[in-house]
Amino acid sequence: MGQLFSWFSGTRPELQSKDLEGVAQYIASGKCKNIFIMAGAGISRAAGIPDFRSPGGLYETLRKSDVELPRPLDIFTLSYFKKNPKPFYRVMSELYGGTYRPTLTHSFIRLLEERRLLNTCWTQNVDDLERLAGVSSWRLVQAHGSLDSQHCTTCHAKLDDRAMKQAVVSGEVPLCAKPGCKGFVKPDVVMFGEALPSKFWLNIPFMWRADLLIIVGTSLAVPPFSQLADRVPVNCPRVVINTEPVSLWAVGARESDVKVVGDCDETVRRLAQLMGGDWEERLDALWQGTEDKVFRYKDHVTL
Ligand code: OAD
């Protein structure tokens, strides 16, 4: 079905060059009206949150740590969580118990929205930094959920936010407060073995509108998220920004793909510079504006 939409989605000008200059020229031409983003853990690394698969990322750290897990991936596997949620909360505490603020890349996504160019930002990240940077909820699809709400895995009752924030800071497993239940509570992040939110599936058909897809800071290792890249029209340029070359094998590489190997913050700054006008100035202003948007779980709990 996605492919069908792809073929009937009208004409798009070819990039004048398959590099950032070509992308900037295309955006500035006014013919690129709907930009879609696919983001991953790499965009939050500068905020101090490790990614998963890089050397020094979460999975390697888990492999070397004393956290008891059959396989690092089990930390995000529902069946394992239901048996033993302790490693998950210990890791949550290490990952998100600190202080973090949106990165320049998050502010760039906000800038695209401000310039009425952002159609949808798809993210695999659960840290909510896109929202903290000012991206509207209705432009955001948090494909793997977020740490913003939580439910009991036994009776599905909602747990109060304060109790979850306390759990993230302390690393203690929160239990359901409903009388007689005491089930393990889990944040509404999507684990392996769980369905993705309906917002994910409902938004896929709109990808035929894409004039440009920017894939940033993701290894594209996890379907169905990775397969979104295949849902944009065949004549829609796709730009992949990553510190290492990312293979689009899972979704099929295209002649028109642009690959930028480098740091995402440096790359979006370069793109803003190439856009000219006040793009870079506004990018910096938006990012400066996130200074007071620093999020600390510790501010929300009394230990
Ligand atoms: P990965 O850790 O798999 O990939 C992050 C990518 O970002 C890597 O390819 C890095 O090279 C790149 N990267 C790191 N720092 C960067 C930077 N400063 N600039 C540009 N690129 C950078 O993370 P995801 O692709 O987000 O799922 O992982 C996808 C899913 O796998 C996660 O949502 C999680 C995990 O298992 C679940 O838990 C369900």
Boltz pocket constraint, residues with backbone or C-beta under 6 A from the ligand:
constraints:
  - pocket:
      binder: B
      contacts: [[A, 39], [A, 40], [A, 41], [A, 42], [A, 43], [A, 45], [A, 46], [A, 51], [A, 52], [A, 53], [A, 54], [A, 57], [A, 76], [A, 124], [A, 125], [A, 144], [A, 190], [A, 191], [A, 192], [A, 216], [A, 217], [A, 218], [A, 219], [A, 220], [A, 221], [A, 222], [A, 241], [A, 242], [A, 243], [A, 244], [A, 246], [A, 262], [A, 263], [A, 264], [A, 265]]
      max_distance: 6.0
